[in-house]
Amino acid sequence: MIRFDEVTLASNSNRKFSKLIIFDMDSTLIDAECIDELALAAGVADKVAQITDRTMRGELDYHLALLERVKLLKGLEITKAKEAVEKIELMPGAKELLEHVQSIGYKTAMLSGGFTLSSDRVAKLLNIDYVYANTLEVKNGYLTGVVSGPMTQNLSKEVAFEEIARKNGFLPEDCIVVGDGANDVCIFKRAGYSIAFNPKPILHQHADVIISKKDLRALISVIDSLQ
């Protein structure tokens, strides 16, 4: 490994890659965990944060942890839920990075274990081509504690990654992924080049590059080096 300030690069970055880059959302394209902000609004922040932290470190099964955390949101008014996620800011450098990769021809995708309450807004702000996220069930103006969608299973991100790559005529092993936690391990293993952005320790061993600077503009030079 070679260290360049706050970017740690692997030495095998000489090959060329397909024009598809996959992003995580929470703590990657946005500067928070969506579930934690909803939990704060619901008054269950401590309980949910404990589960989130253990899950991101790979200590808990992702699918079961998601269900347990969402159950704790039962009874939260949808208006308060929307207010909570709309306050979440984009990660510093997100717009600049997305504009750059799009300007050089990349298709972009966001695969999130988070929720459409947030992902719809983020995708619009960043002009992302493909978005996969989960939906929180609402009845009579309140969250029911039930979640559904394409990102609820342990390997959902890998399945979605393969689907998007196939639609564009690419192989996953020729594409680039960016993420920060345990549920990104499956796509890091499949991708040709994996960028860990301020990652949990479990992701270090699967990454070609580790960004420890909280600014997505740090990825621009890395991606340019792969052209």
LUMDREN-947004 format. One line per field, with one value per residue: residue in one letter; y, x, z of N, C-alpha, C in turn; residue number from 1. Coordinates in Angstrom, 1 decimal, decimal comma. Atoms other than C-alpha are relative to their C-alpha. Layout:
REM LUMDREN-947004
residuo = (A | ...)
n_y = (Y | ...)
n_x = (X | ...)
n_z = (Z | ...)
ca_y = (Y | ...)
ca_x = (X | ...)
ca_z = (Z | ...)
c_y = (Y | ...)
c_x = (X | ...)
c_z = (Z | ...)
num = (NUM | ...)
REM end
This chain:
REM LUMDREN-947004
residuo = (M | I | R | F | D | E | V | T | L | A | S | N | S | N | R | K | F | S | K | L | I | I | F | D | M | D | S | T | L | I | D | A | E | C | I | D | E | L | A | L | A | A | G | V | A | D | K | V | A | Q | I | T | D | R | T | M | R | G | E | L | D | Y | H | L | A | L | L | E | R | V | K | L | L | K | G | L | E | I | T | K | A | K | E | A | V | E | K | I | E | L | M | P | G | A | K | E | L | L | E | H | V | Q | S | I | G | Y | K | T | A | M | L | S | G | G | F | T | L | S | S | D | R | V | A | K | L | L | N | I | D | Y | V | Y | A | N | T | L | E | V | K | N | G | Y | L | T | G | V | V | S | G | P | M | T | Q | N | L | S | K | E | V | A | F | E | E | I | A | R | K | N | G | F | L | P | E | D | C | I | V | V | G | D | G | A | N | D | V | C | I | F | K | R | A | G | Y | S | I | A | F | N | P | K | P | I | L | H | Q | H | A | D | V | I | I | S | K | K | D | L | R | A | L | I | S | V | I | D | S | L | Q)
n_y = (-1,2 | -1,2 | -1,1 | -1,3 | -0,8 | 0,7 | 1,0 | 1,1 | 0,6 | 1,3 | -0,3 | 0,7 | -0,8 | -0,3 | 0,4 | -0,9 | 0,4 | -0,4 | -1,3 | 0,2 | -0,1 | 0,3 | -0,7 | 0,1 | -1,3 | -0,5 | -0,2 | 0,0 | -1,1 | -1,0 | -0,1 | 0,5 | 1,3 | -0,3 | 0,7 | -0,6 | -1,3 | 0,4 | 0,5 | -1,2 | -0,6 | 0,9 | 0,1 | 1,3 | -0,2 | 0,8 | 1,4 | 0,3 | -0,2 | 1,2 | 1,0 | -0,5 | 0,1 | 1,4 | 0,5 | -0,6 | 0,7 | 1,3 | 0,8 | 0,5 | 0,3 | -1,2 | 0,1 | 0,0 | -1,3 | -0,9 | 0,2 | -0,4 | -1,4 | -0,6 | 0,3 | -1,1 | -1,2 | 0,1 | -1,1 | -1,3 | -0,7 | -0,1 | -1,4 | -0,2 | 0,8 | -0,8 | -1,2 | 0,6 | 0,4 | -1,2 | -0,8 | 0,7 | -0,6 | 0,8 | 0,1 | -0,9 | 0,5 | 1,0 | -0,6 | -0,1 | 1,4 | 0,6 | -0,7 | 0,4 | 1,3 | -0,1 | -0,7 | 0,9 | 1,1 | 1,1 | 0,2 | 0,0 | 0,7 | -0,1 | 1,2 | -0,3 | 0,7 | -1,0 | 0,0 | -0,8 | -1,3 | -0,8 | 0,3 | -0,7 | -1,4 | 0,1 | 0,4 | -1,1 | -1,0 | 0,4 | 0,5 | 1,4 | 0,8 | 1,1 | -0,1 | 1,1 | -0,3 | 0,6 | -0,8 | 0,1 | 0,0 | -1,1 | 0,2 | -1,1 | -1,1 | 0,4 | 1,2 | 1,3 | 0,9 | 1,1 | -0,5 | 0,9 | -0,6 | 0,9 | 0,0 | 0,5 | 1,3 | -0,1 | -0,2 | -0,8 | -0,9 | 0,8 | 0,3 | -1,2 | -0,4 | 0,8 | -0,3 | -1,3 | 0,3 | 0,8 | -0,9 | -0,9 | 0,8 | 0,0 | 1,0 | -0,6 | 0,0 | -1,1 | -1,2 | -0,6 | -0,2 | -0,8 | 0,2 | -0,3 | 0,9 | 1,4 | 0,5 | -0,3 | 1,0 | 0,9 | -0,6 | -0,2 | 1,3 | 0,3 | -1,1 | 0,0 | -0,9 | -0,4 | -1,2 | -0,1 | -1,4 | -0,1 | 1,3 | 0,8 | 0,9 | 1,2 | -0,2 | -0,2 | 1,1 | 0,3 | -1,2 | -0,4 | -1,3 | -0,4 | -1,5 | -0,3 | -1,4 | -0,1 | -0,8 | 0,9 | -0,4 | 0,8 | 1,1 | -0,4 | 0,4 | 1,5 | 0,4 | -0,4 | 0,9 | 1,3 | -0,2)
n_x = (0,8 | -0,8 | 0,9 | 0,0 | 0,7 | 1,2 | 0,5 | -0,9 | 0,2 | -0,7 | -1,0 | 0,4 | 1,0 | -0,4 | 1,0 | 1,1 | 1,3 | 1,2 | 0,6 | 1,1 | -0,4 | 1,1 | -0,2 | 0,9 | 0,6 | -0,2 | -1,4 | -0,8 | 0,5 | 0,6 | -0,8 | 0,7 | 0,7 | 1,4 | 0,7 | -0,3 | 0,7 | 1,4 | 0,1 | -0,1 | 1,3 | 0,9 | -0,3 | -0,6 | -1,3 | -1,0 | 0,3 | -0,3 | -1,4 | -0,7 | 0,2 | -0,7 | -1,4 | -0,4 | 0,2 | -1,0 | -1,3 | 0,1 | 0,2 | 1,4 | 0,5 | 0,6 | 1,4 | 0,7 | -0,2 | 0,9 | 1,4 | 0,1 | -0,1 | 1,2 | 1,0 | -0,1 | 0,6 | 1,5 | 0,7 | -0,5 | 0,8 | -0,7 | -0,4 | -1,3 | -1,1 | -0,5 | -0,8 | -1,2 | -0,9 | -0,3 | -1,0 | -1,3 | -0,8 | -0,9 | -1,4 | -0,8 | -0,6 | 0,9 | 0,4 | -1,1 | -0,4 | 1,0 | -0,1 | -1,2 | 0,1 | 1,0 | -0,6 | -0,9 | 0,7 | 0,4 | 1,4 | -0,1 | 1,1 | 0,0 | 0,6 | 0,1 | 0,9 | 0,8 | 1,4 | 0,4 | 0,2 | -1,2 | -0,6 | 0,6 | -0,5 | -1,4 | -0,1 | 0,3 | -1,0 | -1,3 | 0,3 | -0,4 | 0,7 | 0,7 | 0,1 | 0,6 | 0,2 | 1,1 | 1,2 | 0,6 | 1,5 | 0,7 | 1,4 | 0,6 | -1,0 | -1,0 | -0,7 | 0,5 | -1,1 | -0,2 | -0,8 | -0,1 | -0,8 | -1,0 | -1,3 | 0,3 | -0,7 | -1,4 | -0,7 | 0,8 | -0,8 | -0,7 | 1,0 | 0,3 | -1,3 | 0,0 | 1,1 | -0,3 | -1,1 | 0,5 | 0,8 | -0,9 | -0,9 | -1,2 | -0,2 | -0,3 | -1,5 | -0,6 | 0,6 | -0,5 | 1,0 | -0,4 | 0,8 | -0,7 | 0,3 | 0,0 | 0,9 | -0,6 | -1,0 | 0,4 | -0,3 | -1,5 | -0,6 | 0,4 | -0,4 | -1,4 | -0,8 | 0,8 | -0,5 | 0,6 | 0,1 | 0,1 | 0,7 | -0,1 | -1,2 | 0,3 | -0,1 | -1,3 | -0,7 | 0,6 | -0,1 | -1,2 | -0,4 | 0,7 | 0,0 | 0,2 | 0,4 | 1,4 | 0,3 | 0,1 | -0,9 | -1,3 | 0,1 | -0,1 | -1,3 | -0,1 | 0,8 | -0,7 | -1,2 | 0,5 | 0,4)
n_z = (0,0 | 0,0 | -0,6 | 0,5 | -1,0 | -0,6 | 0,9 | 0,0 | 1,2 | 0,3 | 1,1 | 1,2 | 0,6 | 1,3 | 1,0 | 0,3 | -0,5 | 0,7 | -0,4 | -1,0 | -1,3 | -0,9 | -1,3 | -1,2 | -0,3 | -1,3 | -0,4 | 1,2 | 0,8 | -1,0 | -1,2 | -1,1 | 0,2 | 0,1 | -1,0 | -1,3 | -0,1 | -0,2 | -1,4 | -0,9 | 0,1 | -0,7 | -1,4 | -0,3 | 0,6 | -0,6 | 0,4 | 1,4 | 0,3 | -0,5 | 1,0 | 1,2 | -0,2 | 0,1 | 1,3 | 0,9 | -0,3 | 0,4 | -1,2 | 0,1 | 1,3 | 0,5 | 0,2 | -1,3 | -0,7 | 0,6 | -0,4 | -1,4 | -0,1 | 0,6 | -0,9 | -1,0 | 0,5 | 0,0 | -0,7 | 0,4 | 1,0 | 1,3 | 0,2 | -0,8 | 0,6 | 1,2 | -0,5 | -0,5 | 1,1 | 0,9 | -0,6 | 0,2 | 1,0 | 0,9 | -0,4 | 0,7 | 1,3 | 0,8 | 1,3 | 0,8 | 0,5 | 1,0 | 1,3 | 0,7 | 0,6 | 1,1 | 1,1 | 0,8 | 0,6 | -0,9 | -0,5 | -1,4 | -0,7 | -1,4 | -0,6 | -1,4 | -1,0 | -0,5 | 0,4 | 1,1 | -0,6 | 0,2 | 1,3 | 1,1 | 0,0 | 0,3 | 1,4 | 0,8 | -0,2 | 0,6 | 1,4 | 0,0 | 1,0 | -0,6 | -1,4 | -0,6 | -1,5 | -0,6 | -0,2 | -1,3 | 0,1 | -0,7 | -0,1 | -0,7 | -0,3 | -1,0 | 0,4 | -0,6 | -0,4 | 1,1 | 1,1 | 1,2 | 1,1 | 0,6 | -0,8 | -1,4 | -0,3 | -0,2 | 1,2 | 0,9 | 0,8 | 1,1 | 1,0 | 0,8 | 0,7 | 1,1 | 0,9 | 0,6 | 0,9 | 1,2 | 0,8 | 0,7 | 0,8 | -0,7 | -1,0 | -1,2 | -0,3 | 0,8 | -0,5 | -1,2 | -1,1 | -1,1 | -1,1 | -1,3 | -1,1 | 0,2 | 1,1 | 1,3 | 0,2 | 1,1 | 1,3 | 0,1 | 0,5 | 1,4 | 0,8 | 0,4 | -0,8 | -1,1 | -0,7 | -1,3 | -0,3 | -1,5 | -0,2 | -1,2 | 0,2 | 0,7 | 1,4 | 0,4 | 0,7 | 1,3 | 0,8 | 0,8 | -0,4 | -1,2 | -0,1 | -1,4 | 0,0 | 0,1 | 1,2 | 1,1 | 1,1 | -0,1 | 0,9 | 1,4 | 0,5 | 0,0 | 1,1 | 1,2 | 0,2 | 0,5 | 1,4)
ca_y = (0,0 | 3,5 | 6,5 | 9,8 | 12,1 | 11,0 | 8,6 | 5,1 | 3,5 | -0,1 | -0,5 | -2,5 | 0,4 | 0,2 | -1,5 | 0,3 | 0,1 | 0,2 | 3,4 | 2,4 | 3,5 | 2,3 | 4,4 | 3,7 | 6,5 | 6,8 | 8,2 | 8,2 | 10,4 | 12,0 | 13,0 | 10,9 | 7,5 | 7,9 | 5,4 | 7,2 | 10,6 | 8,9 | 7,3 | 10,7 | 12,0 | 9,0 | 9,3 | 5,9 | 7,2 | 5,3 | 1,9 | 2,2 | 3,6 | 0,6 | -1,7 | 0,4 | 0,5 | -3,2 | -3,9 | -1,6 | -3,4 | -6,7 | -8,0 | -8,4 | -9,8 | -7,0 | -8,2 | -8,9 | -5,7 | -3,7 | -5,2 | -4,6 | -1,0 | -0,2 | -1,8 | 0,9 | 3,6 | 2,5 | 5,4 | 8,2 | 10,7 | 10,7 | 14,5 | 14,4 | 11,6 | 13,7 | 16,7 | 14,5 | 13,2 | 16,5 | 18,1 | 15,6 | 17,3 | 15,9 | 14,7 | 17,4 | 17,1 | 14,9 | 17,3 | 17,9 | 14,2 | 13,2 | 16,0 | 15,0 | 11,3 | 12,1 | 14,5 | 11,8 | 9,4 | 7,3 | 5,9 | 6,3 | 4,1 | 4,4 | 1,2 | 1,9 | 0,0 | 3,3 | 4,6 | 6,2 | 9,1 | 10,2 | 8,5 | 10,1 | 13,6 | 12,6 | 11,0 | 14,1 | 16,5 | 14,4 | 13,3 | 9,6 | 7,1 | 4,1 | 4,1 | 1,1 | 1,8 | 0,5 | 1,8 | 2,5 | 1,5 | 4,3 | 4,0 | 6,9 | 9,3 | 7,2 | 4,7 | 1,1 | -0,3 | -2,4 | -2,0 | -3,5 | -3,1 | -4,4 | -3,7 | -5,7 | -8,9 | -9,6 | -9,7 | -7,3 | -4,9 | -7,6 | -8,6 | -5,0 | -4,3 | -7,3 | -6,3 | -2,7 | -3,9 | -6,4 | -3,7 | -1,6 | -4,5 | -4,5 | -7,2 | -6,3 | -7,1 | -4,2 | -1,6 | 0,7 | 0,8 | 3,2 | 2,5 | 2,6 | -0,3 | -4,0 | -4,3 | -3,0 | -6,0 | -8,1 | -5,5 | -4,8 | -8,5 | -8,4 | -5,1 | -4,6 | -1,6 | -0,7 | 2,6 | 2,7 | 6,1 | 6,8 | 3,1 | 0,8 | -1,5 | -4,5 | -2,9 | -2,2 | -5,6 | -5,6 | -2,1 | -1,1 | 2,4 | 3,9 | 7,6 | 8,9 | 12,5 | 13,5 | 15,0 | 13,1 | 15,3 | 13,2 | 10,5 | 12,5 | 11,9 | 8,2 | 7,8 | 9,8 | 7,5 | 4,6 | 6,1)
ca_x = (0,0 | 1,2 | -0,1 | -0,9 | -1,9 | -5,5 | -5,8 | -4,3 | -3,9 | -3,3 | -0,6 | -2,7 | -4,6 | -3,2 | -6,1 | -9,0 | -12,6 | -16,1 | -18,1 | -20,3 | -19,8 | -21,9 | -22,4 | -23,7 | -25,9 | -25,8 | -22,5 | -21,2 | -23,3 | -25,1 | -23,5 | -25,6 | -27,3 | -30,9 | -32,2 | -30,4 | -32,0 | -35,5 | -34,8 | -33,9 | -37,2 | -39,0 | -37,3 | -35,5 | -32,1 | -30,0 | -31,6 | -31,3 | -27,8 | -26,6 | -28,0 | -26,7 | -23,2 | -23,0 | -24,4 | -22,0 | -19,1 | -20,4 | -21,4 | -25,2 | -27,0 | -28,0 | -31,5 | -32,6 | -31,0 | -32,9 | -36,2 | -35,5 | -34,5 | -37,5 | -39,8 | -38,6 | -39,9 | -43,5 | -45,8 | -43,6 | -45,6 | -44,7 | -44,5 | -41,8 | -40,0 | -39,8 | -38,6 | -35,9 | -34,4 | -34,7 | -32,4 | -29,6 | -26,9 | -25,0 | -21,5 | -19,0 | -17,8 | -20,8 | -22,0 | -18,6 | -17,7 | -21,0 | -20,7 | -17,2 | -17,8 | -20,9 | -18,9 | -16,5 | -19,2 | -19,9 | -23,4 | -24,1 | -26,1 | -27,0 | -27,7 | -29,0 | -30,3 | -31,8 | -35,2 | -36,9 | -37,8 | -34,2 | -33,0 | -35,5 | -34,3 | -30,6 | -31,0 | -32,6 | -30,0 | -27,1 | -28,8 | -28,2 | -29,1 | -30,1 | -31,5 | -32,3 | -33,7 | -36,3 | -39,8 | -41,2 | -44,9 | -47,2 | -50,8 | -53,0 | -50,0 | -47,8 | -45,0 | -46,1 | -42,7 | -42,7 | -40,2 | -40,1 | -38,1 | -35,2 | -32,5 | -33,8 | -31,7 | -28,1 | -26,9 | -29,4 | -26,7 | -24,8 | -28,0 | -28,8 | -25,1 | -25,2 | -28,5 | -27,4 | -24,1 | -25,9 | -28,4 | -25,4 | -23,5 | -20,8 | -19,3 | -19,3 | -15,6 | -15,0 | -16,9 | -16,1 | -17,9 | -17,8 | -19,0 | -18,3 | -19,8 | -20,3 | -23,3 | -21,0 | -18,6 | -20,6 | -20,2 | -16,6 | -15,9 | -17,6 | -16,3 | -13,1 | -12,1 | -13,4 | -13,1 | -13,8 | -14,9 | -14,2 | -15,0 | -15,6 | -12,6 | -14,4 | -14,2 | -10,5 | -9,4 | -11,7 | -10,7 | -8,4 | -8,4 | -9,2 | -10,2 | -9,9 | -10,8 | -14,4 | -14,7 | -15,8 | -13,6 | -10,7 | -12,1 | -11,7 | -8,0 | -8,4 | -11,1 | -9,1 | -6,1 | -8,3 | -9,1)
ca_z = (0,0 | -0,8 | 1,2 | -0,3 | 2,5 | 3,3 | 0,5 | 0,7 | -2,7 | -3,7 | -6,4 | -8,9 | -10,5 | -14,0 | -15,8 | -17,4 | -16,1 | -17,5 | -17,2 | -14,2 | -10,7 | -7,8 | -4,6 | -1,1 | 0,2 | 4,0 | 5,3 | 1,7 | -0,5 | 2,5 | 5,8 | 8,1 | 8,5 | 7,5 | 10,0 | 12,9 | 12,0 | 11,8 | 15,2 | 16,7 | 15,5 | 17,0 | 20,3 | 20,0 | 18,9 | 21,4 | 20,7 | 17,0 | 17,0 | 19,0 | 16,4 | 13,5 | 14,9 | 15,4 | 12,0 | 10,2 | 12,0 | 10,8 | 14,2 | 13,3 | 10,4 | 8,1 | 7,2 | 10,8 | 12,1 | 9,5 | 10,5 | 14,2 | 13,7 | 11,5 | 14,1 | 16,6 | 14,3 | 14,6 | 15,4 | 13,9 | 12,0 | 8,3 | 8,3 | 11,1 | 9,3 | 6,1 | 8,0 | 9,6 | 6,4 | 4,5 | 7,0 | 6,1 | 4,1 | 1,1 | 1,9 | 1,2 | -2,4 | -3,5 | -6,2 | -7,5 | -7,7 | -9,4 | -11,9 | -12,7 | -13,2 | -15,3 | -17,4 | -18,4 | -19,3 | -16,2 | -15,5 | -11,8 | -9,3 | -5,7 | -3,7 | -0,2 | 2,7 | 3,6 | 2,5 | -0,5 | 1,9 | 1,5 | -1,7 | -4,0 | -3,0 | -3,1 | -6,5 | -7,9 | -6,4 | -7,9 | -11,1 | -10,4 | -13,1 | -11,0 | -7,5 | -5,3 | -1,7 | 0,7 | 1,4 | 4,9 | 5,2 | 6,2 | 7,4 | 8,4 | 8,4 | 10,7 | 10,1 | 10,8 | 11,6 | 8,4 | 5,6 | 2,1 | -1,1 | -3,1 | -0,4 | 2,6 | 2,2 | 3,1 | -0,5 | -2,0 | -3,1 | -5,0 | -6,8 | -7,8 | -8,8 | -11,1 | -12,6 | -13,3 | -14,8 | -17,1 | -18,3 | -19,4 | -21,0 | -18,3 | -16,0 | -12,3 | -12,1 | -14,6 | -12,5 | -9,6 | -6,2 | -3,3 | 0,2 | 4,0 | 5,9 | 6,3 | 3,9 | 1,1 | 1,5 | -1,0 | -3,8 | -2,9 | -3,5 | -6,9 | -8,2 | -10,2 | -8,1 | -4,6 | -2,9 | 0,9 | 2,0 | 5,8 | 6,2 | 9,2 | 9,8 | 8,3 | 4,9 | 4,9 | 3,8 | 0,8 | -0,5 | -3,3 | -2,0 | 1,4 | 1,7 | 5,2 | 4,3 | 4,7 | 1,2 | -1,8 | -4,1 | -2,8 | -5,1 | -8,3 | -8,7 | -7,9 | -10,5 | -13,1 | -12,5 | -13,7 | -17,1)
c_y = (1,2 | 1,1 | 1,3 | 0,9 | -0,8 | -1,0 | -1,1 | -0,8 | -1,4 | 0,3 | -0,7 | 0,8 | 0,3 | -0,4 | 1,0 | -0,6 | 0,5 | 1,3 | -0,1 | 0,1 | 0,0 | 0,7 | -0,6 | 1,3 | 0,5 | 0,0 | -0,1 | 1,1 | 1,1 | -0,2 | -0,4 | -1,4 | 0,3 | -0,6 | 0,7 | 1,3 | -0,3 | -0,4 | 1,2 | 0,6 | -0,8 | -0,2 | -1,4 | 0,0 | -1,0 | -1,5 | -0,3 | 0,2 | -1,2 | -1,1 | 0,3 | -0,2 | -1,4 | -0,6 | 0,4 | -0,7 | -1,5 | -1,0 | -0,6 | -0,2 | 1,2 | 0,0 | 0,1 | 1,3 | 1,1 | -0,1 | 0,5 | 1,5 | 0,7 | -0,2 | 1,1 | 1,3 | 0,1 | 1,1 | 1,4 | 0,6 | 0,2 | 1,4 | 0,3 | -0,8 | 0,7 | 1,1 | -0,5 | -0,3 | 1,2 | 0,9 | -0,6 | 0,7 | -1,0 | -0,1 | 1,1 | -0,6 | -0,9 | 0,6 | 0,1 | -1,3 | -0,5 | 0,8 | -0,4 | -1,4 | 0,0 | 0,7 | -0,8 | -1,3 | -1,2 | 0,0 | -0,1 | -0,8 | 0,2 | -1,2 | 0,3 | -0,9 | 1,0 | 0,1 | 1,0 | 1,5 | 0,9 | -0,2 | 0,7 | 1,4 | 0,0 | -0,3 | 1,2 | 1,1 | -0,4 | -0,6 | -1,4 | -0,8 | -1,1 | 0,1 | -1,2 | 0,4 | -0,7 | 1,0 | -0,3 | 0,0 | 1,1 | -0,3 | 1,2 | 1,1 | -0,4 | -1,2 | -1,2 | -0,8 | -1,1 | 0,7 | -1,1 | 0,6 | -0,9 | -0,1 | -0,5 | -1,2 | 0,2 | 0,3 | 0,8 | 0,9 | -0,7 | -0,3 | 1,2 | 0,4 | -0,9 | 0,3 | 1,3 | -0,2 | -0,7 | 0,9 | 0,9 | -0,8 | -0,1 | -1,3 | 0,8 | 0,2 | 1,1 | 1,3 | 0,5 | 0,1 | 0,9 | -0,2 | 0,1 | -1,1 | -1,5 | -0,5 | 0,4 | -1,1 | -0,9 | 0,7 | 0,3 | -1,3 | -0,2 | 1,1 | -0,1 | 1,0 | 0,6 | 1,1 | 0,1 | 1,4 | 0,2 | -1,3 | -0,6 | -1,0 | -1,2 | 0,1 | 0,2 | -1,1 | -0,3 | 1,2 | 0,1 | 1,4 | 0,4 | 1,5 | 0,3 | 1,5 | 0,1 | 1,0 | -0,8 | 0,5 | -0,7 | -1,2 | 0,3 | -0,4 | -1,5 | -0,5 | 0,4 | -0,9 | -1,3 | 0,1 | -0,5)
c_x = (0,9 | -0,9 | 0,3 | -0,9 | -1,2 | -0,6 | 1,0 | -0,4 | 0,6 | 0,8 | -0,5 | -1,1 | 0,3 | -1,0 | -1,1 | -1,4 | -1,2 | -0,6 | -1,2 | 0,6 | -1,2 | 0,3 | -0,9 | -0,6 | 0,4 | 1,5 | 1,0 | -0,4 | -0,7 | 0,8 | -0,7 | -0,5 | -1,5 | -0,8 | 0,3 | -0,8 | -1,5 | -0,2 | 0,0 | -1,4 | -1,1 | 0,3 | 0,7 | 1,5 | 1,1 | -0,1 | 0,4 | 1,5 | 0,9 | 0,0 | 0,7 | 1,5 | 0,5 | -0,2 | 1,1 | 1,4 | -0,1 | -0,3 | -1,5 | -0,4 | -0,8 | -1,5 | -0,8 | 0,2 | -0,9 | -1,4 | -0,2 | 0,1 | -1,3 | -1,2 | -0,1 | -0,5 | -1,5 | -0,6 | 0,6 | -0,8 | 0,8 | 0,5 | 1,3 | 1,1 | 0,6 | 0,8 | 1,4 | 1,0 | 0,3 | 1,0 | 1,4 | 0,7 | 0,7 | 1,3 | 0,8 | 0,6 | -0,9 | -0,4 | 1,1 | 0,5 | -1,0 | 0,1 | 1,2 | -0,1 | -1,0 | 0,6 | 1,0 | -0,6 | -0,5 | -1,6 | 0,2 | -1,2 | 0,2 | -0,7 | 0,0 | -0,9 | -0,9 | -1,4 | -0,3 | -0,3 | 1,2 | 0,6 | -0,6 | 0,5 | 1,5 | 0,3 | -0,3 | 1,1 | 1,3 | -0,2 | 0,5 | -0,8 | -0,9 | -0,1 | -0,8 | -0,1 | -1,3 | -1,1 | -0,6 | -1,5 | -0,6 | -1,5 | -0,6 | 1,0 | 1,1 | 0,8 | -0,5 | 1,1 | 0,3 | 0,8 | 0,0 | 0,9 | 1,1 | 1,3 | -0,1 | 0,8 | 1,5 | 0,8 | -0,7 | 0,9 | 0,8 | -0,9 | -0,3 | 1,2 | 0,1 | -1,0 | 0,3 | 1,2 | -0,5 | -0,8 | 0,9 | 1,1 | 1,4 | 0,1 | 0,3 | 1,5 | 0,7 | -0,5 | 0,6 | -1,1 | 0,6 | -1,0 | 0,7 | -0,2 | -0,1 | -0,9 | 0,5 | 1,1 | -0,4 | 0,3 | 1,5 | 0,7 | -0,3 | 0,6 | 1,5 | 0,8 | -0,9 | 0,6 | -0,8 | 0,1 | -0,2 | -0,6 | 0,2 | 1,1 | -0,3 | 0,2 | 1,4 | 0,6 | -0,5 | 0,2 | 1,3 | 0,5 | -0,8 | 0,2 | -0,4 | -0,4 | -1,4 | -0,4 | 0,1 | 0,9 | 1,3 | -0,1 | 0,3 | 1,3 | 0,2 | -0,7 | 0,7 | 1,2 | -0,4 | -0,4 | 1,0)
c_z = (0,0 | 0,5 | -0,6 | 0,9 | 0,6 | -0,9 | -0,1 | -1,3 | -0,1 | -1,3 | -1,3 | -0,8 | -1,5 | -1,1 | -0,2 | 0,5 | -0,8 | 0,7 | 0,9 | 1,4 | 1,0 | 1,4 | 1,1 | 0,2 | 1,4 | 0,4 | -1,2 | -0,9 | 0,9 | 1,3 | 1,2 | -0,4 | 0,1 | 1,2 | 1,4 | 0,1 | 0,2 | 1,5 | 1,0 | 0,0 | 0,8 | 1,5 | 0,4 | -0,5 | 0,6 | -0,4 | -1,4 | -0,3 | 0,5 | -1,0 | -1,3 | 0,1 | -0,1 | -1,3 | -1,0 | 0,3 | -0,4 | 1,1 | 0,0 | -1,4 | -0,5 | -0,1 | 1,4 | 0,7 | -0,6 | 0,5 | 1,5 | 0,2 | -0,5 | 1,0 | 1,1 | -0,5 | -0,1 | 0,7 | -0,3 | -1,0 | -1,3 | -0,2 | 0,8 | -0,6 | -1,2 | 0,4 | 0,5 | -1,1 | -0,9 | 0,6 | -0,2 | -1,2 | -0,9 | 0,6 | -0,7 | -1,2 | -0,8 | -1,3 | -1,0 | -0,6 | -1,0 | -1,3 | -0,8 | -0,6 | -1,2 | -1,2 | -0,8 | -0,4 | 0,9 | 0,2 | 1,5 | 0,6 | 1,5 | 0,6 | 1,5 | 0,8 | 0,7 | -0,7 | -1,1 | 0,5 | -0,3 | -1,4 | -1,2 | -0,1 | -0,4 | -1,5 | -0,9 | 0,1 | -0,8 | -1,4 | -0,2 | -0,9 | 0,6 | 1,5 | 0,6 | 1,5 | 0,5 | 0,3 | 1,4 | -0,2 | 0,8 | -0,1 | 0,8 | 0,5 | 1,0 | -0,6 | 0,8 | 0,6 | -0,9 | -1,1 | -1,1 | -1,1 | -0,4 | 0,8 | 1,4 | 0,3 | 0,1 | -1,3 | -1,1 | -0,9 | -1,1 | -1,1 | -0,9 | -0,8 | -1,3 | -1,1 | -0,8 | -1,0 | -1,3 | -0,9 | -0,9 | -0,8 | 0,7 | 0,9 | 1,3 | 0,3 | -0,8 | 0,5 | 1,3 | 1,1 | 1,1 | 1,2 | 1,3 | 1,0 | -0,4 | -1,1 | -1,4 | -0,3 | -1,2 | -1,4 | -0,1 | -0,5 | -1,5 | -1,0 | -0,5 | 0,8 | 1,1 | 0,8 | 1,4 | 0,5 | 1,5 | 0,5 | 1,4 | -0,3 | -0,8 | -1,5 | -0,5 | -0,9 | -1,4 | -1,0 | -0,8 | 0,4 | 1,3 | 0,1 | 1,4 | 0,2 | -0,3 | -1,1 | -1,2 | -1,2 | 0,0 | -1,0 | -1,5 | -0,6 | -0,1 | -1,2 | -1,3 | -0,3 | -0,7 | -1,5 | -1,0)
num = (1 | 2 | 3 | 4 | 5 | 6 | 7 | 8 | 9 | 10 | 11 | 12 | 13 | 14 | 15 | 16 | 17 | 18 | 19 | 20 | 21 | 22 | 23 | 24 | 25 | 26 | 27 | 28 | 29 | 30 | 31 | 32 | 33 | 34 | 35 | 36 | 37 | 38 | 39 | 40 | 41 | 42 | 43 | 44 | 45 | 46 | 47 | 48 | 49 | 50 | 51 | 52 | 53 | 54 | 55 | 56 | 57 | 58 | 59 | 60 | 61 | 62 | 63 | 64 | 65 | 66 | 67 | 68 | 69 | 70 | 71 | 72 | 73 | 74 | 75 | 76 | 77 | 78 | 79 | 80 | 81 | 82 | 83 | 84 | 85 | 86 | 87 | 88 | 89 | 90 | 91 | 92 | 93 | 94 | 95 | 96 | 97 | 98 | 99 | 100 | 101 | 102 | 103 | 104 | 105 | 106 | 107 | 108 | 109 | 110 | 111 | 112 | 113 | 114 | 115 | 116 | 117 | 118 | 119 | 120 | 121 | 122 | 123 | 124 | 125 | 126 | 127 | 128 | 129 | 130 | 131 | 132 | 133 | 134 | 135 | 136 | 137 | 138 | 139 | 140 | 141 | 142 | 143 | 144 | 145 | 146 | 147 | 148 | 149 | 150 | 151 | 152 | 153 | 154 | 155 | 156 | 157 | 158 | 159 | 160 | 161 | 162 | 163 | 164 | 165 | 166 | 167 | 168 | 169 | 170 | 171 | 172 | 173 | 174 | 175 | 176 | 177 | 178 | 179 | 180 | 181 | 182 | 183 | 184 | 185 | 186 | 187 | 188 | 189 | 190 | 191 | 192 | 193 | 194 | 195 | 196 | 197 | 198 | 199 | 200 | 201 | 202 | 203 | 204 | 205 | 206 | 207 | 208 | 209 | 210 | 211 | 212 | 213 | 214 | 215 | 216 | 217 | 218 | 219 | 220 | 221 | 222 | 223 | 224 | 225 | 226 | 227)
REM end
